[in-house]
């Protein structure tokens, strides 16, 4: 099957191109409106994009030999039918695969936006914000500020930030407030929970003058225990290792007079349903605690959604995002916050303790998504 993409300003021009290159038997598989050309994202021209295909020529039966026997005729008909069925099935399989490819790769039909609003819509989608959320945001801006200067990008970005801030305003942002003594950090392996705990502890000790202790339940990795022991010695913070729920209860009693007890949990495969059950055997999830879910910004947006769903039975107070310095895609933060009605406590951007951690704010996250610009 021959498949080709055609682009032209009008459908008649497209049909002419298709007939010229593929012939009159070509079929149209998909069509959509696209915007091309322009300068710096402005003044793009509206065009139509079509994916067309040419079906293979039908298999012609071989010429019959003169006066074949009855058995030979039956045999030839059988083989011919078999070949035709194989060819037909092959074409059907090709069409199915092609449709799947088109559904996966074709851009959803976009609403009719002005050049400036289209630029902002593309910016949000490029940041991996869900298409439906990006469309809602730009449509709301269009409704509230329809008279905006078409080329005033600065003003437009400010309007996007204002809209994002409004949507995030009901969520809780900012770091630990010491209203709960015990703070647990949970999350998948490799996101940097142990280093994040050390950063929070260092800030609590050095900046807030708090009495802090460590508890680790990550007994699966000796390296994790050694790492936390190192931080414990440097910061002069006591550390207890909890192998069982009984060990955890003893540590809780031992540190009952401390201002903050940071609990490091084992990082496991988030797709393993046993992880939460095993966590509950070591940590009393019903105790009066705050639990923070630590996620890496380098994780795929779809996987972040799956990870959050895995922890849905645990009362997560806020999110903590790590590895900001290793990506430039921050839209998944917005997706998780708006979809799950949750805020963000911290964002980390390096390995240095305690410097590479910042309390989050709505404005900071909005500017991460839209981009920094001069006022």
C-alpha positions in Angstrom: 0.0 0.0 0.0 1.4 3.4 -1.0 0.7 6.1 1.5 1.5 9.8 1.2 0.8 13.1 2.9 -0.4 16.1 0.9 -0.7 19.7 2.0 -2.5 22.5 0.0 -4.5 25.7 0.8 -7.8 24.2 -0.6 -9.4 20.8 -1.0 -9.7 21.1 -4.8 -5.9 21.7 -5.0 -5.4 18.7 -2.8 -7.6 16.4 -4.9 -5.7 17.5 -8.0 -2.3 16.6 -6.4 -3.7 13.3 -5.1 -5.1 12.2 -8.6 -1.8 13.3 -10.3 0.5 11.3 -8.0 -1.7 8.3 -6.8 -4.4 8.1 -9.5 -8.2 8.1 -9.4 -8.3 4.9 -7.2 -6.6 6.7 -4.2 -8.6 6.9 -1.0 -8.4 9.6 1.7 -7.5 8.2 5.1 -7.4 11.3 7.3 -7.6 15.1 6.9 -7.1 18.1 9.2 -6.4 21.8 9.3 -2.8 22.8 9.9 -1.0 26.1 10.2 2.4 26.6 8.5 4.9 29.3 7.8 4.8 32.6 9.6 7.5 34.3 11.6 8.3 33.4 15.3 5.0 31.7 15.5 2.9 34.5 14.1 1.0 35.0 10.8 0.8 31.3 10.1 -1.2 30.3 7.0 -4.1 28.0 7.3 -3.8 24.9 5.1 -5.4 21.4 4.8 -3.4 18.3 5.3 -4.6 15.0 3.9 -3.2 11.5 4.2 -4.1 9.4 1.1 -3.4 5.9 0.1 -3.5 3.8 -3.0 -4.8 0.3 -2.6 -2.8 -2.5 -4.3 -4.1 -3.8 -7.6 -6.4 -6.8 -7.3 -4.7 -10.1 -8.0 -5.6 -11.3 -11.4 -6.3 -15.0 -11.9 -4.0 -16.9 -14.2 -5.3 -17.7 -17.6 -6.9 -21.1 -17.7 -5.2 -23.8 -19.8 -7.3 -25.1 -22.6 -9.8 -27.8 -21.5 -8.3 -28.6 -18.0 -9.7 -31.6 -16.1 -12.3 -31.1 -13.5 -9.9 -31.9 -10.6 -7.4 -29.4 -12.0 -10.1 -26.7 -12.1 -11.0 -27.3 -8.5 -7.4 -27.2 -7.4 -6.7 -23.9 -9.3 -9.9 -22.3 -7.8 -8.8 -23.4 -4.3 -5.4 -21.9 -4.7 -6.8 -18.7 -6.3 -9.3 -18.3 -3.5 -6.6 -18.9 -0.9 -4.2 -16.3 -2.5 -7.1 -13.8 -2.7 -7.9 -14.3 1.0 -4.3 -13.9 2.0 -4.0 -10.7 -0.1 -7.3 -9.4 1.3 -6.2 -10.1 4.9 -2.9 -8.5 4.3 -4.5 -5.3 3.0 -6.9 -5.3 6.0 -4.0 -5.6 8.4 -2.2 -2.8 6.7 -5.3 -0.5 6.9 -5.7 -1.4 10.6 -2.1 -0.6 11.4 -2.3 2.6 9.4 -5.4 3.7 11.2 -3.7 3.1 14.6 -0.7 5.1 13.4 -2.9 8.0 12.4 -4.8 7.9 15.6 -1.6 7.9 17.6 0.3 10.6 15.6 -2.3 12.9 14.2 -2.9 16.1 16.2 -6.4 16.6 17.6 -8.5 19.1 15.7 -7.6 22.3 17.4 -10.1 25.2 18.1 -9.9 28.3 16.0 -7.4 30.6 17.8 -5.8 33.8 16.8 -2.1 33.8 16.0 -1.1 34.9 19.5 -3.5 32.5 21.2 -2.4 29.7 18.9 1.2 30.4 19.9 0.3 30.2 23.6 -1.7 27.0 23.1 1.2 25.4 21.3 3.5 26.5 24.2 1.3 24.8 26.8 1.0 21.6 24.8 4.8 21.6 24.2 5.2 21.8 28.0 3.2 18.5 28.1 0.1 20.0 29.5 -2.9 17.9 28.6 -4.5 19.2 25.4 -7.9 19.5 27.0 -6.5 21.6 29.9 -4.5 23.8 27.5 -7.6 24.3 25.3 -9.7 25.3 28.4 -7.0 27.8 29.5 -6.6 29.5 26.1 -10.4 29.5 25.5 -10.9 31.2 28.9 -8.3 33.8 28.0 -9.9 34.4 24.7 -13.3 34.9 26.3 -12.0 37.3 29.0 -9.6 39.3 26.8 -10.9 39.2 23.2 -9.5 42.6 22.4 -5.9 41.8 23.2 -3.2 43.0 20.8 -2.5 40.2 18.4 1.2 40.4 18.7 1.5 41.4 22.4 3.1 38.1 23.6 4.3 39.6 26.9 0.7 40.6 27.9 -0.6 37.3 26.6 1.9 35.3 28.8 0.8 37.4 31.8 -2.8 36.5 31.1 -1.8 32.8 30.9 -0.1 33.0 34.3 -3.1 34.8 35.8 -5.4 32.0 34.5 -3.0 29.3 35.8 -2.8 31.0 39.2 -6.6 31.2 39.5 -6.9 27.5 38.7 -4.2 26.5 41.3 -5.3 29.0 44.0 -7.4 26.4 46.0 -4.4 24.0 46.4 -1.9 24.0 49.2 1.6 25.1 48.1 4.8 25.7 50.2 7.0 23.6 52.5 6.6 21.9 55.9 4.9 24.0 58.6 5.7 21.7 61.6 2.1 21.2 62.4 2.8 17.4 62.3 5.7 15.9 64.1 6.2 12.9 61.8 6.7 13.4 58.1 6.9 10.5 55.6 8.4 10.6 52.1 7.1 7.9 49.8 7.6 7.3 46.1 9.2 5.1 43.4 12.8 4.1 43.4 15.4 6.5 41.9 13.5 9.8 42.5 15.9 11.0 45.2 13.9 10.6 48.4 16.9 10.2 50.7 18.7 13.3 49.3 15.4 15.3 49.6 15.0 14.3 53.2 18.6 15.5 53.9 17.8 18.8 52.3 14.6 19.3 54.3 16.4 18.3 57.5 19.3 20.7 56.9 16.9 23.6 56.3 14.9 22.7 59.4 18.1 22.6 61.5 20.1 25.5 60.1 17.3 27.9 59.1 14.4 27.1 61.4 16.5 25.9 64.5 14.3 22.8 64.8 15.2 19.6 66.7 15.1 16.9 63.9 15.5 13.1 63.8 15.7 10.5 61.1 13.9 7.2 60.8 14.5 4.9 57.8 12.5 1.9 56.7 14.5 1.5 53.5 16.1 -1.8 54.6 16.3 -3.1 51.1 19.3 -1.0 50.1 22.3 -0.8 52.3 23.5 2.1 50.3 20.4 4.1 51.3 21.1 3.5 55.0 24.7 4.4 54.6 23.8 7.6 52.8 21.4 8.6 55.5 24.0 7.7 58.2 26.4 10.1 56.5 23.8 12.9 56.5 23.0 12.1 60.1 26.6 12.5 61.2 27.2 15.8 59.2 24.0 17.4 60.5 24.3 15.8 64.0 20.9 14.3 63.7 20.0 10.9 65.4 19.0 8.0 63.1 16.9 4.9 63.8 16.4 2.0 61.4 13.0 0.4 61.4 12.8 -3.2 60.1 9.3 -3.8 61.5 6.3 -1.9 62.7 7.5 -2.6 66.3 10.9 -0.9 65.5 9.0 2.0 64.0 6.8 2.4 67.2 10.0 2.4 69.3 11.5 5.1 67.2 8.4 7.1 67.4 8.5 6.9 71.2 12.2 7.7 71.3 11.7 10.9 69.3 8.4 12.1 70.8 10.0 15.3 72.1 11.5 16.3 68.7 10.1 19.0 66.5 10.3 17.0 63.3 10.9 13.3 62.5 11.6 12.6 58.9 10.9 9.1 57.8 12.6 7.7 54.7 10.7 4.8 53.0 11.9 2.2 50.6 11.7 3.1 46.9 10.1 0.2 45.0 8.6 -0.5 41.6 5.5 1.7 41.7 3.6 -0.8 39.5 4.0 -3.5 42.2 0.7 -3.5 44.1 2.5 -5.3 47.1 4.5 -2.1 47.7 1.8 -0.2 49.6 0.9 -3.3 51.6 4.6 -3.8 52.6 4.9 -0.2 53.5 1.9 -0.5 55.8 3.6 -3.4 57.6 6.5 -1.1 58.6 4.9 2.3 58.8 1.7 3.1 60.7 -0.1 4.9 57.9 -3.1 5.7 60.2 -0.9 7.5 62.7 -1.1 11.3 62.9 1.4 12.1 60.2 2.0 14.0 57.0 2.9 12.0 53.9 4.6 13.6 50.8 4.8 11.8 47.5 8.2 12.4 45.8 8.2 12.4 42.0 10.9 13.0 39.4 10.2 15.6 36.7 12.2 13.3 34.3 9.5 10.7 34.5 7.0 10.5 31.6 3.8 12.4 32.1 1.7 9.2 31.8 3.8 7.4 34.3 3.4 10.2 36.8 -0.3 9.7 36.6 0.1 6.0 37.2 2.4 6.5 40.1 -0.1 8.9 41.8 -2.9 6.4 41.3 -0.8 3.7 42.9 -0.7 5.8 46.1 -4.4 6.8 46.0 -5.1 4.8 49.2 -2.6 6.8 51.2 -3.5 10.3 52.3 -0.9 12.3 50.4 -0.7 15.9 51.7 1.5 17.4 49.0 3.8 16.5 46.1 7.6 17.0 46.0 9.2 17.2 42.5 12.9 16.4 42.0 15.4 16.8 39.1 14.1 20.1 37.8 17.6 20.7 36.4 17.4 17.6 34.2 14.3 18.6 32.1 12.6 21.6 30.6 9.1 20.1 30.6 7.0 21.3 33.7 3.5 20.9 32.4 3.0 17.5 34.2 3.1 19.4 37.5 0.0 21.3 36.4 -1.7 18.1 35.2 -1.3 16.4 38.5 -2.3 19.4 40.6 -5.5 20.1 38.7 -6.6 16.5 38.1 -6.0 15.4 41.7 -6.7 18.6 43.7 -3.2 18.6 45.3 -0.5 21.1 45.8 3.3 21.0 45.8 5.6 21.5 48.8 9.2 21.6 47.3 11.0 21.5 44.0 14.6 20.3 43.9 17.1 21.0 41.2 20.4 19.4 42.1 22.4 17.2 44.5 23.8 19.9 46.8 22.5 19.8 50.4 20.8 22.0 51.5 21.0 24.5 48.7 19.2 22.7 45.8 15.7 22.7 47.2 13.1 25.5 47.1 9.7 25.8 48.6 7.2 25.9 45.8 4.7 28.7 45.1 1.9 29.0 42.6 3.7 31.9 40.8 7.0 30.0 40.6 5.4 26.9 39.0 3.4 29.1 36.6 6.6 30.9 35.4 8.3 27.5 35.1 5.6 26.5 32.6 5.2 29.7 30.7 8.8 30.8 30.9 10.6 33.6 32.6 10.3 37.0 30.9 11.0 40.7 31.7 8.2 42.6 33.2 
